[in-house]
Amino acid sequence: MAMRFVRDEPGEWVTATQRLCLTEDRSRLVPDTDPAARWLWCTPGQKVRRADAERYGLLGKPDEGEPPTEPKARRAVATKQRTPGGNK
């Protein structure tokens, strides 16, 4: 996943950083804005069992480090083809 959904902390619990929902078949977690989201699973700041976070792939692999970030949107290029209006 390109986004960090939980704050990894030592111990049995981790903290959710985003609203996550289960899909219809309850096989994966998606952000609440995803069209496949059906049932709310956690909210920001909520404690989640580490075992559940690992089962749904929210933690990533230990040697993976930080996940890659999504590229920022490119700024629109200003066009210089605009012609000046007539004199008023």
ZIURPE-V272413 format. One line per field, one symbol per residue. burial: b if it has 24 or more other ideal C-beta (glycine too) atoms within 12 Angstrom, else e. A space follows every 10 residues. Layout:
burial=???
//
This chain:
burial=beebbbebee eeebbbebeb bbeeeeeebb beeeeeeeee bbeeeeebee ebbeebebbe eeeeeeeeee eeeeeeeeee eeeeeeee
//
